[in-house]
Amino acid sequence: MHDLPSPDRPMKIGTRGSPLALAQAHETANRLAGAFDLPPQAFEICVIQTTGDRVQDRPLKEIGGKGLFTREIEAAMIRGDIDIAVHSMKDMPVLQPEGLTLDCYLPREDERDAFVSNDFKRLADVPAGANVGTSSLRRRAQVLVRRPDLNVVEFRGNVQTRLRKLSDGVAVATFLAMAGLNRLGRPEIAQSALDPEDMLPAVAQGAIGIERRQDDARVAAMLDAIHDETTGQRLAAERAFLAALDGSCETPIAGLAELDGGTLRMRGEILRPDGSESLSDDRSAPIEDGADLGREMALDLLAKAGEGFFDFRD
């Protein structure tokens, strides 16, 4: 391929600055270097602070939902300051800004949620009335559906910040993504990984997506070499499910697609924000119909839910 990146003209990779985001950016650089036999110096990691990183003291829903972890990075790409952006797919809005596209995914890590506590092995062991911390509306609602006797408190920040809050006694337990702990080389932080039967994960949890400018043929060809088709097929179903539900950080939604031979199994769940009700579905279809399956499941769940299902109640 002509015009590959070099130490003189490195490919600029945009990312958030947390240890996990940096690990994901380095994984992307390493895969590209391996695919094209390039030295590490052919890639430059560019840290960009996002609104979601800057504003730590308010719930995500108060400061604008899902694009909070992507907007500034995407603006840098549109300006031409960076060539690609590496994202945790569970943070990604279903629509990209004009001129940008997202069609490369790395092999998906463990998609399960991790139960994290200094004192308890599982959620069932946490005593009534105790504080459980999470910033995720999905996890909050899922906890309250299972344990309405617990008190769920706001718990934002990167992995290190959340572990510190646990040690400080802000809560006795929290949840993190197993994928993140594995990528940080810290799987032992989890007391247990939650089976999707017990707690369905966020849509696209554990997947890394790489965004690029739509008209950048050189980058498109390079990313094609590291794209994982299986992850792409699974996410096509999950993100179609999310898109039909108009999913954002303000709606508690869970979804997981899994492949078995030529069949895709999709499980989806929507919850009232206060955890008073949850509706779920479980269907299978040929892999190529995954996106249609996700969309249909979402529309059927919305019809069952009725008006105002996602509204916050005082």
C-alpha positions as CSV (number, residue, x, y, z in Angstrom):
1,M,0.0,0.0,0.0
2,H,1.3,3.5,-0.9
3,D,1.7,6.2,1.6
4,L,1.8,4.3,4.8
5,P,2.4,6.2,8.0
6,S,6.0,6.6,9.1
7,P,8.0,8.1,12.0
8,D,8.2,11.3,9.9
9,R,4.5,11.3,9.1
10,P,2.8,9.3,11.9
11,M,-0.9,8.4,11.9
12,K,-2.5,10.5,14.6
13,I,-4.8,8.5,16.9
14,G,-7.3,10.5,18.9
15,T,-8.4,9.2,22.3
16,R,-9.6,10.2,25.8
17,G,-6.9,10.3,28.4
18,S,-8.0,7.7,30.9
19,P,-5.7,4.6,31.4
20,L,-8.4,2.4,29.8
21,A,-8.8,4.7,26.8
22,L,-5.0,4.9,26.3
23,A,-4.8,1.1,26.5
24,Q,-7.4,0.8,23.7
25,A,-5.5,3.4,21.6
26,H,-2.3,1.5,22.0
27,E,-4.0,-1.8,21.1
28,T,-5.2,-0.2,17.9
29,A,-1.7,1.2,17.1
30,N,-0.2,-2.2,17.8
31,R,-2.6,-4.1,15.6
32,L,-2.1,-1.6,12.7
33,A,1.7,-1.8,13.2
34,G,1.5,-5.6,13.1
35,A,-0.7,-5.7,10.0
36,F,1.6,-3.4,8.0
37,D,5.0,-4.2,9.6
38,L,5.4,-0.6,10.8
39,P,7.5,0.6,13.8
40,P,5.7,2.0,16.9
41,Q,6.9,5.5,16.0
42,A,4.6,5.4,12.9
43,F,1.7,6.2,15.3
44,E,1.1,9.1,17.6
45,I,-1.5,8.9,20.4
46,C,-3.2,12.3,20.8
47,V,-5.1,12.8,24.0
48,I,-8.3,14.9,23.8
49,Q,-10.3,15.8,26.9
50,T,-14.0,15.5,26.4
51,T,-16.9,17.1,28.3
52,G,-17.7,13.8,29.9
53,D,-14.1,13.7,31.3
54,R,-14.1,17.3,32.4
55,V,-17.4,17.5,34.2
56,Q,-17.2,14.8,36.9
57,D,-19.6,16.1,39.6
58,R,-22.9,15.8,37.7
59,P,-24.9,12.8,36.3
60,L,-24.4,12.3,32.6
61,K,-28.0,12.9,31.9
62,E,-27.7,16.4,33.3
63,I,-24.9,17.4,31.0
64,G,-26.2,16.0,27.7
65,G,-26.1,12.2,27.3
66,K,-24.1,10.0,25.0
67,G,-22.0,12.3,22.8
68,L,-20.2,13.6,25.9
69,F,-17.3,11.2,25.5
70,T,-16.9,11.7,21.7
71,R,-17.8,15.2,20.6
72,E,-14.4,17.0,21.0
73,I,-12.6,14.0,19.5
74,E,-14.9,14.0,16.5
75,A,-14.4,17.8,16.1
76,A,-10.6,17.2,16.0
77,M,-11.0,14.6,13.3
78,I,-13.3,16.9,11.1
79,R,-10.6,19.6,11.5
80,G,-7.9,17.2,10.3
81,D,-6.0,17.3,13.6
82,I,-6.2,13.5,14.0
83,D,-6.6,10.7,11.4
84,I,-8.7,8.2,13.4
85,A,-10.4,8.0,16.8
86,V,-10.6,5.0,19.1
87,H,-13.8,4.7,21.1
88,S,-15.5,2.4,23.6
89,M,-18.5,1.4,21.6
90,K,-20.9,1.6,24.5
91,D,-20.2,5.3,24.7
92,M,-21.0,5.9,21.0
93,P,-24.1,7.6,19.7
94,V,-25.8,5.6,17.0
95,L,-25.3,8.4,14.5
96,Q,-22.0,9.9,13.5
97,P,-21.4,13.5,12.5
98,E,-21.6,14.2,8.8
99,G,-18.3,13.3,7.1
100,L,-17.3,10.6,9.7
101,T,-17.9,6.9,9.6
102,L,-17.5,4.0,12.0
103,D,-17.0,0.6,10.3
104,C,-14.0,-0.9,12.0
105,Y,-14.2,-2.9,15.2
106,L,-11.5,-4.8,17.1
107,P,-12.3,-8.3,18.4
108,R,-14.7,-7.9,21.3
109,E,-13.5,-8.5,24.9
110,D,-15.6,-10.1,27.7
111,E,-19.0,-8.2,27.4
112,R,-20.1,-9.0,31.0
113,D,-20.4,-6.6,33.9
114,A,-18.1,-7.0,36.9
115,F,-19.3,-6.9,40.5
116,V,-16.7,-4.9,42.5
117,S,-16.7,-4.7,46.3
118,N,-14.1,-4.8,49.1
119,D,-16.6,-6.5,51.4
120,F,-19.0,-8.7,49.4
121,K,-18.7,-11.5,46.8
122,R,-22.0,-10.9,45.0
123,L,-24.9,-8.4,44.8
124,A,-27.1,-10.9,46.8
125,D,-24.7,-10.6,49.8
126,V,-25.0,-6.8,50.1
127,P,-27.2,-5.9,53.1
128,A,-30.5,-4.1,52.8
129,G,-30.1,-0.3,52.9
130,A,-26.5,-0.3,51.8
131,N,-25.2,2.1,49.2
132,V,-24.3,0.7,45.7
133,G,-22.6,3.1,43.4
134,T,-23.1,3.5,39.6
135,S,-23.3,6.4,37.1
136,S,-25.1,4.1,34.6
137,L,-28.9,4.4,34.4
138,R,-29.0,0.8,33.0
139,R,-27.1,-0.6,36.0
140,R,-29.0,1.5,38.4
141,A,-32.4,0.3,37.1
142,Q,-31.2,-3.3,36.9
143,V,-30.0,-3.2,40.5
144,L,-33.3,-1.8,41.7
145,V,-35.3,-4.3,39.8
146,R,-33.4,-7.1,41.6
147,R,-32.8,-5.3,45.0
148,P,-35.3,-2.5,45.6
149,D,-34.0,-2.5,49.2
150,L,-30.7,-1.0,48.2
151,N,-29.7,2.7,47.9
152,V,-28.1,3.5,44.5
153,V,-25.8,6.5,44.6
154,E,-24.1,8.4,41.7
155,F,-20.6,7.1,41.1
156,R,-18.7,8.7,38.2
157,G,-15.0,8.6,37.2
158,N,-12.5,6.2,35.7
159,V,-11.7,2.8,37.2
160,Q,-9.1,4.2,39.5
161,T,-11.5,7.0,40.8
162,R,-14.3,4.5,41.4
163,L,-12.0,2.1,43.3
164,R,-10.9,5.1,45.5
165,K,-14.6,6.0,46.2
166,L,-15.2,2.4,47.3
167,S,-12.3,2.6,49.7
168,D,-13.6,5.9,51.0
169,G,-16.9,4.3,51.8
170,V,-19.1,6.3,49.4
171,A,-20.6,2.8,48.5
172,V,-20.0,-0.8,49.5
173,A,-20.1,-2.1,45.9
174,T,-20.1,-0.9,42.3
175,F,-20.0,-2.3,38.7
176,L,-17.4,-2.0,36.0
177,A,-17.1,-3.6,32.6
178,M,-15.0,-6.9,32.7
179,A,-13.6,-5.8,29.3
180,G,-12.0,-2.7,30.8
181,L,-10.5,-4.6,33.7
182,N,-9.1,-7.2,31.3
183,R,-7.6,-4.5,29.1
184,L,-6.0,-2.8,32.1
185,G,-4.6,-6.2,33.2
186,R,-6.6,-6.0,36.4
187,P,-9.3,-8.8,36.2
188,E,-8.8,-9.6,39.8
189,I,-10.6,-6.3,40.8
190,A,-13.9,-8.1,40.0
191,Q,-15.3,-10.2,42.8
192,S,-17.4,-11.9,40.1
193,A,-18.4,-11.5,36.5
194,L,-22.2,-11.3,36.1
195,D,-23.8,-13.8,33.7
196,P,-25.9,-12.0,31.1
197,E,-28.8,-14.1,32.3
198,D,-28.5,-12.2,35.6
199,M,-27.6,-8.8,34.3
200,L,-27.7,-8.1,30.6
201,P,-24.8,-5.7,29.6
202,A,-24.9,-2.4,27.8
203,V,-25.3,-2.5,24.0
204,A,-21.8,-2.9,22.5
205,Q,-20.1,-3.3,25.9
206,G,-16.5,-4.7,25.5
207,A,-16.2,-3.6,21.9
208,I,-13.7,-1.0,20.5
209,G,-14.7,1.0,17.5
210,I,-12.4,3.1,15.2
211,E,-13.9,6.1,13.6
212,R,-12.4,7.8,10.5
213,R,-13.2,10.5,7.9
214,Q,-15.5,9.0,5.2
215,D,-13.4,10.2,2.3
216,D,-10.1,9.0,3.7
217,A,-9.4,6.0,1.4
218,R,-5.9,5.4,2.8
219,V,-7.1,5.0,6.3
220,A,-10.2,3.0,5.2
221,A,-7.8,0.4,3.6
222,M,-5.6,0.2,6.7
223,L,-8.5,-0.2,9.1
224,D,-10.0,-2.9,6.8
225,A,-7.0,-5.1,7.7
226,I,-7.7,-5.1,11.4
227,H,-11.6,-5.1,11.3
228,D,-13.2,-8.1,13.2
229,E,-16.2,-9.2,11.2
230,T,-17.8,-11.2,14.0
231,T,-17.8,-8.2,16.3
232,G,-19.3,-6.1,13.4
233,Q,-22.1,-8.6,12.9
234,R,-23.0,-8.6,16.6
235,L,-22.9,-4.8,16.9
236,A,-25.0,-4.4,13.7
237,A,-27.9,-6.1,15.6
238,E,-27.2,-4.4,19.0
239,R,-26.9,-0.9,17.6
240,A,-30.0,-1.3,15.4
241,F,-31.8,-2.2,18.6
242,L,-30.4,0.9,20.3
243,A,-31.2,3.2,17.4
244,A,-34.8,2.1,17.2
245,L,-35.1,2.8,21.0
246,D,-33.5,6.2,20.5
247,G,-30.9,5.0,23.1
248,S,-28.9,7.5,25.0
249,C,-27.4,7.9,28.5
250,E,-30.9,8.9,29.6
251,T,-32.5,5.6,28.8
252,P,-31.9,2.3,30.7
253,I,-31.3,-0.2,27.8
254,A,-29.4,-3.5,27.7
255,G,-28.7,-5.7,24.7
256,L,-26.5,-8.5,23.7
257,A,-26.1,-10.4,20.4
258,E,-24.2,-13.7,20.2
259,L,-23.4,-15.9,17.2
260,D,-23.7,-19.6,17.0
261,G,-22.8,-20.9,13.5
262,G,-25.0,-19.0,11.0
263,T,-27.5,-17.9,13.7
264,L,-27.5,-14.7,15.7
265,R,-29.2,-14.7,19.1
266,M,-30.3,-11.3,20.4
267,R,-31.4,-10.5,23.9
268,G,-32.8,-7.1,24.8
269,E,-34.1,-5.4,27.9
270,I,-35.6,-2.0,28.6
271,L,-36.2,-0.7,32.2
272,R,-38.0,2.1,33.9
273,P,-35.4,4.5,35.3
274,D,-36.6,3.9,38.8
275,G,-36.2,0.1,38.4
276,S,-39.9,-0.5,39.0
277,E,-40.4,-2.5,35.8
278,S,-38.3,-4.3,33.2
279,L,-39.3,-5.7,29.8
280,S,-37.1,-8.2,27.9
281,D,-37.1,-10.3,24.8
282,D,-34.9,-13.1,23.4
283,R,-34.9,-14.1,19.7
284,S,-32.8,-15.6,17.0
285,A,-32.4,-15.1,13.2
286,P,-29.8,-15.7,10.5
287,I,-26.7,-13.5,11.0
288,E,-27.5,-11.4,7.9
289,D,-30.9,-10.4,9.3
290,G,-29.3,-9.3,12.6
291,A,-30.0,-5.6,12.2
292,D,-33.6,-6.2,11.2
293,L,-34.0,-8.5,14.3
294,G,-32.6,-5.8,16.6
295,R,-34.9,-3.2,15.1
296,E,-38.0,-5.3,15.3
297,M,-37.3,-6.4,18.9
298,A,-36.9,-2.7,19.9
299,L,-40.2,-1.7,18.3
300,D,-42.1,-4.6,19.9
301,L,-40.6,-3.8,23.4
302,L,-41.6,-0.1,22.9
303,A,-45.1,-1.1,21.9
304,K,-45.4,-3.2,25.1
305,A,-43.9,-0.5,27.2
306,G,-46.4,2.2,26.2
307,E,-46.2,6.0,26.6
308,G,-43.9,7.4,29.3
309,F,-42.0,4.2,30.1
310,F,-38.7,5.9,30.2
311,D,-39.9,9.0,32.0
312,F,-38.4,9.9,35.4
313,R,-40.8,10.0,38.2
314,D,-40.4,12.1,41.3
